[in-house]
Amino acid sequence: MAVTVHVIQTGSTLVSPAVPNRSVKKFEYAYTGLFQSRKDRISVPVKAFLVEVNGKKLLIDCG
């Protein structure tokens, strides 16, 4: 069985700095960026995965 995984970067998005490490902040709204200006947010990549198994293709969008 031949399996190939292609990582496709489809863009980026701005999120609260609390998002990558959710164990740091206890305040649940910290992850929404609700009370945070755009300049304080960080850019994170948005990815999709193309998986090929025996000639069949499956596109996985994690968003």
All heavy atoms as a GROMACS GRO file, in nm:
protein
  485
    1MET      N    1   0.086  -0.117   0.000
    1MET     CA    2   0.000   0.000   0.000
    1MET      C    3   0.090   0.123   0.000
    1MET      O    4   0.170   0.143   0.090
    1MET     CB    5  -0.090   0.000   0.124
    1MET     CG    6  -0.174   0.123   0.132
    1MET     SD    7  -0.276   0.148   0.280
    1MET     CE    8  -0.343  -0.008   0.316
    2ALA      N    9   0.075   0.206  -0.102
    2ALA     CA   10   0.153   0.330  -0.112
    2ALA      C   11   0.071   0.446  -0.060
    2ALA      O   12  -0.041   0.469  -0.104
    2ALA     CB   13   0.192   0.355  -0.257
    3VAL      N   14   0.127   0.519   0.037
    3VAL     CA   15   0.058   0.634   0.094
    3VAL      C   16   0.149   0.756   0.080
    3VAL      O   17   0.266   0.751   0.116
    3VAL     CB   18   0.026   0.612   0.244
    3VAL    CG1   19  -0.038   0.736   0.303
    3VAL    CG2   20  -0.063   0.491   0.262
    4THR      N   21   0.094   0.863   0.026
    4THR     CA   22   0.167   0.989   0.014
    4THR      C   23   0.082   1.099   0.076
    4THR      O   24  -0.038   1.106   0.052
    4THR     CB   25   0.193   1.023  -0.134
    4THR    OG1   26   0.257   0.913  -0.198
    4THR    CG2   27   0.280   1.146  -0.148
    5VAL      N   28   0.146   1.184   0.155
    5VAL     CA   29   0.076   1.297   0.217
    5VAL      C   30   0.140   1.426   0.168
    5VAL      O   31   0.260   1.446   0.182
    5VAL     CB   32   0.082   1.290   0.372
    5VAL    CG1   33   0.012   1.412   0.432
    5VAL    CG2   34   0.020   1.161   0.422
    6HIS      N   35   0.060   1.513   0.110
    6HIS     CA   36   0.105   1.644   0.064
    6HIS      C   37   0.048   1.750   0.159
    6HIS      O   38  -0.072   1.752   0.183
    6HIS     CB   39   0.056   1.674  -0.077
    6HIS     CG   40   0.096   1.571  -0.178
    6HIS    ND1   41   0.216   1.574  -0.242
    6HIS    CD2   42   0.030   1.462  -0.223
    6HIS    CE1   43   0.223   1.471  -0.324
    6HIS    NE2   44   0.110   1.402  -0.314
    7VAL      N   45   0.133   1.836   0.211
    7VAL     CA   46   0.089   1.946   0.298
    7VAL      C   47   0.072   2.069   0.210
    7VAL      O   48   0.165   2.109   0.140
    7VAL     CB   49   0.190   1.973   0.412
    7VAL    CG1   50   0.142   2.087   0.499
    7VAL    CG2   51   0.212   1.847   0.494
    8ILE      N   52  -0.045   2.129   0.215
    8ILE     CA   53  -0.076   2.245   0.132
    8ILE      C   54  -0.106   2.363   0.224
    8ILE      O   55  -0.200   2.358   0.304
    8ILE     CB   56  -0.199   2.218   0.043
    8ILE    CG1   57  -0.177   2.092  -0.040
    8ILE    CG2   58  -0.230   2.338  -0.044
    8ILE    CD1   59  -0.304   2.037  -0.102
    9GLN      N   60  -0.023   2.467   0.216
    9GLN     CA   61  -0.050   2.587   0.295
    9GLN      C   62  -0.144   2.674   0.214
    9GLN      O   63  -0.109   2.722   0.107
    9GLN     CB   64   0.077   2.663   0.331
    9GLN     CG   65   0.044   2.783   0.419
    9GLN     CD   66   0.161   2.838   0.495
    9GLN    OE1   67   0.259   2.770   0.516
    9GLN    NE2   68   0.150   2.962   0.536
   10THR      N   69  -0.264   2.695   0.267
   10THR     CA   70  -0.367   2.768   0.192
   10THR      C   71  -0.374   2.916   0.228
   10THR      O   72  -0.449   2.990   0.166
   10THR     CB   73  -0.505   2.704   0.217
   10THR    OG1   74  -0.533   2.709   0.357
   10THR    CG2   75  -0.508   2.561   0.170
   11GLY      N   76  -0.297   2.957   0.328
   11GLY     CA   77  -0.298   3.097   0.369
   11GLY      C   78  -0.258   3.110   0.514
   11GLY      O   79  -0.190   3.023   0.568
   12SER      N   80  -0.303   3.217   0.576
   12SER     CA   81  -0.275   3.238   0.718
   12SER      C   82  -0.391   3.316   0.779
   12SER      O   83  -0.474   3.371   0.708
   12SER     CB   84  -0.144   3.314   0.738
   12SER     OG   85  -0.153   3.443   0.682
   13THR      N   86  -0.395   3.316   0.911
   13THR     CA   87  -0.500   3.390   0.981
   13THR      C   88  -0.441   3.452   1.107
   13THR      O   89  -0.338   3.406   1.157
   13THR     CB   90  -0.619   3.299   1.016
   13THR    OG1   91  -0.726   3.379   1.067
   13THR    CG2   92  -0.583   3.192   1.116
   14LEU      N   93  -0.504   3.557   1.157
   14LEU     CA   94  -0.459   3.621   1.280
   14LEU      C   95  -0.539   3.567   1.398
   14LEU      O   96  -0.662   3.560   1.392
   14LEU     CB   97  -0.479   3.773   1.271
   14LEU     CG   98  -0.394   3.846   1.168
   14LEU    CD1   99  -0.434   3.993   1.162
   14LEU    CD2  100  -0.248   3.831   1.196
   15VAL      N  101  -0.467   3.527   1.503
   15VAL     CA  102  -0.533   3.473   1.622
   15VAL      C  103  -0.471   3.533   1.747
   15VAL      O  104  -0.362   3.591   1.743
   15VAL     CB  105  -0.520   3.318   1.629
   15VAL    CG1  106  -0.589   3.253   1.511
   15VAL    CG2  107  -0.376   3.275   1.639
   16SER      N  108  -0.537   3.514   1.858
   16SER     CA  109  -0.483   3.556   1.987
   16SER      C  110  -0.356   3.477   2.016
   16SER      O  111  -0.348   3.359   1.984
   16SER     CB  112  -0.586   3.530   2.096
   16SER     OG  113  -0.526   3.540   2.224
   17PRO      N  114  -0.255   3.538   2.078
   17PRO     CA  115  -0.134   3.464   2.115
   17PRO      C  116  -0.163   3.349   2.212
   17PRO      O  117  -0.081   3.259   2.230
   17PRO     CB  118  -0.045   3.568   2.181
   17PRO     CG  119  -0.099   3.700   2.143
   17PRO     CD  120  -0.244   3.680   2.111
   18ALA      N  121  -0.281   3.347   2.274
   18ALA     CA  122  -0.317   3.239   2.366
   18ALA      C  123  -0.355   3.111   2.292
   18ALA      O  124  -0.353   3.004   2.350
   18ALA     CB  125  -0.433   3.284   2.454
   19VAL      N  126  -0.388   3.120   2.164
   19VAL     CA  127  -0.437   3.003   2.090
   19VAL      C  128  -0.335   2.889   2.079
   19VAL      O  129  -0.369   2.775   2.106
   19VAL     CB  130  -0.490   3.045   1.951
   19VAL    CG1  131  -0.518   2.924   1.863
   19VAL    CG2  132  -0.615   3.129   1.968
   20PRO      N  133  -0.210   2.914   2.040
   20PRO     CA  134  -0.117   2.801   2.025
   20PRO      C  135  -0.090   2.722   2.153
   20PRO      O  136  -0.060   2.604   2.147
   20PRO     CB  137   0.012   2.866   1.974
   20PRO     CG  138  -0.031   2.993   1.912
   20PRO     CD  139  -0.150   3.038   1.993
   21ASN      N  140  -0.100   2.786   2.268
   21ASN     CA  141  -0.074   2.716   2.394
   21ASN      C  142  -0.193   2.739   2.488
   21ASN      O  143  -0.190   2.826   2.574
   21ASN     CB  144   0.056   2.764   2.458
   21ASN     CG  145   0.094   2.682   2.579
   21ASN    OD1  146   0.023   2.591   2.618
   21ASN    ND2  147   0.207   2.714   2.638
   22ARG      N  148  -0.295   2.659   2.474
   22ARG     CA  149  -0.420   2.680   2.548
   22ARG      C  150  -0.409   2.652   2.697
   22ARG      O  151  -0.500   2.679   2.772
   22ARG     CB  152  -0.532   2.597   2.488
   22ARG     CG  153  -0.572   2.651   2.353
   22ARG     CD  154  -0.695   2.580   2.302
   22ARG     NE  155  -0.733   2.636   2.175
   22ARG     CZ  156  -0.840   2.711   2.158
   22ARG    NH1  157  -0.919   2.738   2.257
   22ARG    NH2  158  -0.868   2.759   2.039
   23SER      N  159  -0.298   2.597   2.744
   23SER     CA  160  -0.286   2.567   2.887
   23SER      C  161  -0.240   2.689   2.966
   23SER      O  162  -0.242   2.687   3.089
   23SER     CB  163  -0.188   2.452   2.908
   23SER     OG  164  -0.059   2.489   2.865
   24VAL      N  165  -0.199   2.797   2.899
   24VAL     CA  166  -0.144   2.914   2.967
   24VAL      C  167  -0.252   3.004   3.027
   24VAL      O  168  -0.242   3.048   3.140
   24VAL     CB  169  -0.056   2.996   2.869
   24VAL    CG1  170  -0.012   3.126   2.932
   24VAL    CG2  171   0.063   2.914   2.827
   25LYS      N  172  -0.357   3.030   2.951
   25LYS     CA  173  -0.462   3.123   2.994
   25LYS      C  174  -0.581   3.047   3.052
   25LYS      O  175  -0.625   2.948   2.997
   25LYS     CB  176  -0.510   3.208   2.876
   25LYS     CG  177  -0.402   3.291   2.812
   25LYS     CD  178  -0.380   3.416   2.888
   25LYS     CE  179  -0.280   3.503   2.812
   25LYS     NZ  180  -0.247   3.622   2.878
   26LYS      N  181  -0.634   3.098   3.162
   26LYS     CA  182  -0.751   3.036   3.224
   26LYS      C  183  -0.881   3.102   3.178
   26LYS      O  184  -0.986   3.042   3.181
   26LYS     CB  185  -0.742   3.044   3.378
   26LYS     CG  186  -0.622   2.976   3.434
   26LYS     CD  187  -0.626   2.826   3.407
   26LYS     CE  188  -0.508   2.758   3.471
   26LYS     NZ  189  -0.468   2.637   3.408
   27PHE      N  190  -0.872   3.227   3.136
   27PHE     CA  191  -0.989   3.304   3.093
   27PHE      C  192  -1.031   3.256   2.954
   27PHE      O  193  -0.958   3.274   2.857
   27PHE     CB  194  -0.956   3.453   3.092
   27PHE     CG  195  -1.070   3.543   3.056
   27PHE    CD1  196  -1.189   3.539   3.128
   27PHE    CD2  197  -1.058   3.634   2.953
   27PHE    CE1  198  -1.295   3.623   3.095
   27PHE    CE2  199  -1.162   3.718   2.920
   27PHE     CZ  200  -1.281   3.712   2.991
   28GLU      N  201  -1.147   3.192   2.940
   28GLU     CA  202  -1.185   3.128   2.814
   28GLU      C  203  -1.197   3.225   2.697
   28GLU      O  204  -1.175   3.188   2.583
   28GLU     CB  205  -1.314   3.049   2.829
   28GLU     CG  206  -1.436   3.134   2.858
   28GLU     CD  207  -1.560   3.052   2.882
   28GLU    OE1  208  -1.554   2.959   2.963
   28GLU    OE2  209  -1.662   3.084   2.819
   29TYR      N  210  -1.229   3.352   2.723
   29TYR     CA  211  -1.240   3.449   2.613
   29TYR      C  212  -1.103   3.494   2.562
   29TYR      O  213  -1.096   3.560   2.458
   29TYR     CB  214  -1.324   3.570   2.656
   29TYR     CG  215  -1.469   3.535   2.673
   29TYR    CD1  216  -1.528   3.531   2.798
   29TYR    CD2  217  -1.547   3.504   2.563
   29TYR    CE1  218  -1.661   3.497   2.814
   29TYR    CE2  219  -1.681   3.470   2.577
   29TYR     CZ  220  -1.737   3.467   2.703
   29TYR     OH  221  -1.869   3.432   2.717
   30ALA      N  222  -0.996   3.459   2.630
   30ALA     CA  223  -0.862   3.496   2.584
   30ALA      C  224  -0.834   3.435   2.448
   30ALA      O  225  -0.759   3.492   2.368
   30ALA     CB  226  -0.757   3.450   2.684
   31TYR      N  227  -0.893   3.321   2.417
   31TYR     CA  228  -0.866   3.253   2.290
   31TYR      C  229  -0.943   3.312   2.174
   31TYR      O  230  -0.910   3.289   2.059
   31TYR     CB  231  -0.901   3.104   2.305
   31TYR     CG  232  -0.833   3.042   2.423
   31TYR    CD1  233  -0.905   3.002   2.535
   31TYR    CD2  234  -0.696   3.029   2.426
   31TYR    CE1  235  -0.842   2.948   2.645
   31TYR    CE2  236  -0.631   2.976   2.536
   31TYR     CZ  237  -0.705   2.936   2.645
   31TYR     OH  238  -0.641   2.883   2.754
   32THR      N  239  -1.046   3.389   2.202
   32THR     CA  240  -1.128   3.446   2.095
   32THR      C  241  -1.068   3.573   2.036
   32THR      O  242  -1.098   3.608   1.923
   32THR     CB  243  -1.268   3.481   2.146
   32THR    OG1  244  -1.257   3.586   2.243
   32THR    CG2  245  -1.337   3.361   2.208
   33GLY      N  246  -0.984   3.642   2.113
   33GLY     CA  247  -0.931   3.770   2.068
   33GLY      C  248  -1.036   3.880   2.078
   33GLY      O  249  -1.018   3.989   2.025
   34LEU      N  250  -1.144   3.852   2.149
   34LEU     CA  251  -1.259   3.943   2.158
   34LEU      C  252  -1.222   4.082   2.208
   34LEU      O  253  -1.265   4.182   2.154
   34LEU     CB  254  -1.365   3.881   2.248
   34LEU     CG  255  -1.499   3.953   2.257
   34LEU    CD1  256  -1.565   3.958   2.120
   34LEU    CD2  257  -1.590   3.882   2.356
   35PHE      N  258  -1.138   4.090   2.309
   35PHE     CA  259  -1.100   4.220   2.366
   35PHE      C  260  -0.957   4.257   2.329
   35PHE      O  261  -0.888   4.325   2.404
   35PHE     CB  262  -1.116   4.215   2.518
   35PHE     CG  263  -1.255   4.180   2.561
   35PHE    CD1  264  -1.282   4.059   2.621
   35PHE    CD2  265  -1.361   4.268   2.539
   35PHE    CE1  266  -1.410   4.025   2.660
   35PHE    CE2  267  -1.490   4.235   2.577
   35PHE     CZ  268  -1.515   4.114   2.638
   36GLN      N  269  -0.913   4.216   2.213
   36GLN     CA  270  -0.773   4.234   2.172
   36GLN      C  271  -0.768   4.303   2.035
   36GLN      O  272  -0.844   4.267   1.946
   36GLN     CB  273  -0.710   4.095   2.163
   36GLN     CG  274  -0.563   4.094   2.147
   36GLN     CD  275  -0.515   3.951   2.152
   36GLN    OE1  276  -0.547   3.872   2.065
   36GLN    NE2  277  -0.440   3.917   2.253
   37SER      N  278  -0.677   4.397   2.021
   37SER     CA  279  -0.664   4.466   1.892
   37SER      C  280  -0.593   4.375   1.791
   37SER      O  281  -0.522   4.283   1.828
   37SER     CB  282  -0.588   4.597   1.908
   37SER     OG  283  -0.453   4.572   1.936
   38ARG      N  284  -0.612   4.404   1.664
   38ARG     CA  285  -0.549   4.324   1.558
   38ARG      C  286  -0.397   4.326   1.568
   38ARG      O  287  -0.331   4.229   1.536
   38ARG     CB  288  -0.592   4.374   1.421
   38ARG     CG  289  -0.732   4.334   1.383
   38ARG     CD  290  -0.769   4.386   1.245
   38ARG     NE  291  -0.688   4.333   1.138
   38ARG     CZ  292  -0.718   4.225   1.068
   38ARG    NH1  293  -0.828   4.160   1.094
   38ARG    NH2  294  -0.640   4.183   0.972
   39LYS      N  295  -0.341   4.438   1.612
   39LYS     CA  296  -0.194   4.448   1.618
   39LYS      C  297  -0.133   4.357   1.723
   39LYS      O  298  -0.015   4.325   1.716
   39LYS     CB  299  -0.150   4.594   1.639
   39LYS     CG  300  -0.182   4.650   1.775
   39LYS     CD  301  -0.132   4.794   1.786
   39LYS     CE  302  -0.164   4.853   1.920
   39LYS     NZ  303  -0.096   4.795   2.031
   40ASP      N  304  -0.213   4.312   1.820
   40ASP     CA  305  -0.162   4.222   1.924
   40ASP      C  306  -0.179   4.075   1.888
   40ASP      O  307  -0.138   3.988   1.964
   40ASP     CB  308  -0.233   4.250   2.056
   40ASP     CG  309  -0.198   4.388   2.110
   40ASP    OD1  310  -0.086   4.435   2.085
   40ASP    OD2  311  -0.284   4.449   2.178
   41ARG      N  312  -0.239   4.045   1.776
   41ARG     CA  313  -0.260   3.907   1.735
   41ARG      C  314  -0.139   3.853   1.659
   41ARG      O  315  -0.055   3.929   1.613
   41ARG     CB  316  -0.385   3.896   1.649
   41ARG     CG  317  -0.509   3.933   1.728
   41ARG     CD  318  -0.631   3.921   1.646
   41ARG     NE  319  -0.747   3.970   1.722
   41ARG     CZ  320  -0.869   3.964   1.678
   41ARG    NH1  321  -0.894   3.911   1.561
   41ARG    NH2  322  -0.967   4.011   1.752
   42ILE      N  323  -0.130   3.722   1.648
   42ILE     CA  324  -0.018   3.660   1.574
   42ILE      C  325  -0.073   3.588   1.451
   42ILE      O  326  -0.188   3.545   1.448
   42ILE     CB  327   0.060   3.561   1.663
   42ILE    CG1  328  -0.030   3.449   1.714
   42ILE    CG2  329   0.127   3.633   1.779
   42ILE    CD1  330   0.045   3.337   1.786
   43SER      N  331   0.011   3.576   1.351
   43SER     CA  332  -0.026   3.508   1.227
   43SER      C  333   0.010   3.360   1.238
   43SER      O  334   0.122   3.326   1.276
   43SER     CB  335   0.049   3.573   1.110
   43SER     OG  336   0.017   3.506   0.990
   44VAL      N  337  -0.085   3.273   1.205
   44VAL     CA  338  -0.060   3.130   1.204
   44VAL      C  339  -0.100   3.074   1.067
   44VAL      O  340  -0.194   3.124   1.004
   44VAL     CB  341  -0.136   3.055   1.316
   44VAL    CG1  342  -0.087   3.098   1.453
   44VAL    CG2  343  -0.284   3.075   1.305
   45PRO      N  344  -0.028   2.973   1.020
   45PRO     CA  345  -0.061   2.917   0.888
   45PRO      C  346  -0.191   2.836   0.891
   45PRO      O  347  -0.227   2.778   0.993
   45PRO     CB  348   0.058   2.827   0.858
   45PRO     CG  349   0.116   2.792   0.990
   45PRO     CD  350   0.088   2.909   1.079
   46VAL      N  351  -0.258   2.834   0.777
   46VAL     CA  352  -0.376   2.751   0.758
   46VAL      C  353  -0.337   2.645   0.657
   46VAL      O  354  -0.293   2.678   0.547
   46VAL     CB  355  -0.496   2.835   0.707
   46VAL    CG1  356  -0.616   2.748   0.678
   46VAL    CG2  357  -0.530   2.944   0.806
   47LYS      N  358  -0.354   2.518   0.694
   47LYS     CA  359  -0.308   2.410   0.608
   47LYS      C  360  -0.420   2.313   0.574
   47LYS      O  361  -0.519   2.302   0.644
   47LYS     CB  362  -0.196   2.333   0.678
   47LYS     CG  363  -0.073   2.420   0.704
   47LYS     CD  364   0.040   2.338   0.758
   47LYS     CE  365   0.156   2.423   0.800
   47LYS     NZ  366   0.236   2.480   0.700
   48ALA      N  367  -0.400   2.244   0.463
   48ALA     CA  368  -0.485   2.133   0.422
   48ALA      C  369  -0.390   2.018   0.385
   48ALA      O  370  -0.270   2.041   0.363
   48ALA     CB  371  -0.572   2.171   0.303
   49PHE      N  372  -0.443   1.898   0.382
   49PHE     CA  373  -0.360   1.781   0.352
   49PHE      C  374  -0.424   1.700   0.241
   49PHE      O  375  -0.544   1.671   0.245
   49PHE     CB  376  -0.344   1.693   0.478
   49PHE     CG  377  -0.283   1.768   0.592
   49PHE    CD1  378  -0.363   1.836   0.684
   49PHE    CD2  379  -0.146   1.773   0.608
   49PHE    CE1  380  -0.308   1.905   0.789
   49PHE    CE2  381  -0.090   1.843   0.712
   49PHE     CZ  382  -0.170   1.909   0.803
   50LEU      N  383  -0.343   1.665   0.142
   50LEU     CA  384  -0.389   1.578   0.033
   50LEU      C  385  -0.325   1.442   0.057
   50LEU      O  386  -0.202   1.430   0.054
   50LEU     CB  387  -0.349   1.634  -0.103
   50LEU     CG  388  -0.387   1.548  -0.224
   50LEU    CD1  389  -0.539   1.534  -0.234
   50LEU    CD2  390  -0.330   1.606  -0.351
   51VAL      N  391  -0.406   1.342   0.084
   51VAL     CA  392  -0.356   1.208   0.112
   51VAL      C  393  -0.388   1.120  -0.009
   51VAL      O  394  -0.504   1.114  -0.053
   51VAL     CB  395  -0.422   1.149   0.239
   51VAL    CG1  396  -0.370   1.009   0.268
   51VAL    CG2  397  -0.400   1.241   0.358
   52GLU      N  398  -0.285   1.054  -0.061
   52GLU     CA  399  -0.303   0.962  -0.173
   52GLU      C  400  -0.275   0.820  -0.126
   52GLU      O  401  -0.169   0.793  -0.071
   52GLU     CB  402  -0.209   0.997  -0.288
   52GLU     CG  403  -0.236   1.133  -0.350
   52GLU     CD  404  -0.145   1.161  -0.467
   52GLU    OE1  405  -0.156   1.090  -0.569
   52GLU    OE2  406  -0.061   1.251  -0.454
   53VAL      N  407  -0.373   0.732  -0.147
   53VAL     CA  408  -0.359   0.591  -0.109
   53VAL      C  409  -0.400   0.507  -0.229
   53VAL      O  410  -0.515   0.511  -0.272
   53VAL     CB  411  -0.447   0.556   0.013
   53VAL    CG1  412  -0.429   0.410   0.050
   53VAL    CG2  413  -0.416   0.645   0.131
   54ASN      N  414  -0.304   0.433  -0.282
   54ASN     CA  415  -0.330   0.344  -0.396
   54ASN      C  416  -0.406   0.413  -0.510
   54ASN      O  417  -0.504   0.361  -0.562
   54ASN     CB  418  -0.406   0.220  -0.350
   54ASN     CG  419  -0.324   0.134  -0.258
   54ASN    OD1  420  -0.202   0.133  -0.264
   54ASN    ND2  421  -0.390   0.060  -0.170
   55GLY      N  422  -0.362   0.534  -0.544
   55GLY     CA  423  -0.422   0.607  -0.655
   55GLY      C  424  -0.548   0.685  -0.622
   55GLY      O  425  -0.598   0.759  -0.704
   56LYS      N  426  -0.601   0.668  -0.504
   56LYS     CA  427  -0.720   0.744  -0.462
   56LYS      C  428  -0.674   0.863  -0.379
   56LYS      O  429  -0.579   0.855  -0.304
   56LYS     CB  430  -0.814   0.657  -0.382
   56LYS     CG  431  -0.865   0.540  -0.463
   56LYS     CD  432  -0.981   0.476  -0.398
   56LYS     CE  433  -1.013   0.354  -0.480
   56LYS     NZ  434  -1.142   0.341  -0.522
   57LYS      N  435  -0.744   0.975  -0.394
   57LYS     CA  436  -0.705   1.099  -0.327
   57LYS      C  437  -0.812   1.143  -0.227
   57LYS      O  438  -0.932   1.134  -0.255
   57LYS     CB  439  -0.682   1.209  -0.429
   57LYS     CG  440  -0.566   1.178  -0.523
   57LYS     CD  441  -0.547   1.284  -0.626
   57LYS     CE  442  -0.433   1.244  -0.718
   57LYS     NZ  443  -0.414   1.341  -0.824
   58LEU      N  444  -0.766   1.192  -0.113
   58LEU     CA  445  -0.854   1.244  -0.008
   58LEU      C  446  -0.799   1.378   0.037
   58LEU      O  447  -0.682   1.386   0.078
   58LEU     CB  448  -0.860   1.147   0.110
   58LEU     CG  449  -0.936   1.193   0.233
   58LEU    CD1  450  -1.084   1.204   0.202
   58LEU    CD2  451  -0.913   1.096   0.348
   59LEU      N  452  -0.880   1.482   0.029
   59LEU     CA  453  -0.839   1.616   0.073
   59LEU      C  454  -0.895   1.638   0.213
   59LEU      O  455  -1.015   1.625   0.236
   59LEU     CB  456  -0.891   1.723  -0.022
   59LEU     CG  457  -0.852   1.866   0.013
   59LEU    CD1  458  -0.702   1.885   0.007
   59LEU    CD2  459  -0.921   1.964  -0.079
   60ILE      N  460  -0.806   1.671   0.308
   60ILE     CA  461  -0.846   1.695   0.446
   60ILE      C  462  -0.823   1.842   0.477
   60ILE      O  463  -0.711   1.891   0.472
   60ILE     CB  464  -0.765   1.608   0.544
   60ILE    CG1  465  -0.786   1.460   0.509
   60ILE    CG2  466  -0.805   1.637   0.688
   60ILE    CD1  467  -0.693   1.367   0.582
   61ASP      N  468  -0.932   1.912   0.510
   61ASP     CA  469  -0.927   2.053   0.547
   61ASP      C  470  -0.953   2.060   0.697
   61ASP      O  471  -1.062   2.029   0.744
   61ASP     CB  472  -1.032   2.132   0.470
   61ASP     CG  473  -1.037   2.279   0.507
   61ASP    OD1  474  -0.954   2.323   0.590
   61ASP    OD2  475  -1.121   2.350   0.451
   62CYS      N  476  -0.852   2.099   0.773
   62CYS     CA  477  -0.863   2.097   0.919
   62CYS      C  478  -0.936   2.219   0.975
   62CYS      O  479  -0.953   2.230   1.095
   62CYS     CB  480  -0.724   2.087   0.981
   62CYS     SG  481  -0.641   1.934   0.936
   63GLY      N  482  -0.978   2.310   0.891
   63GLY     CA  483  -1.046   2.430   0.938
   63GLY      C  484  -1.191   2.405   0.951
   63GLY      O  485  -1.270   2.466   1.009
   0.00000   0.00000   0.00000
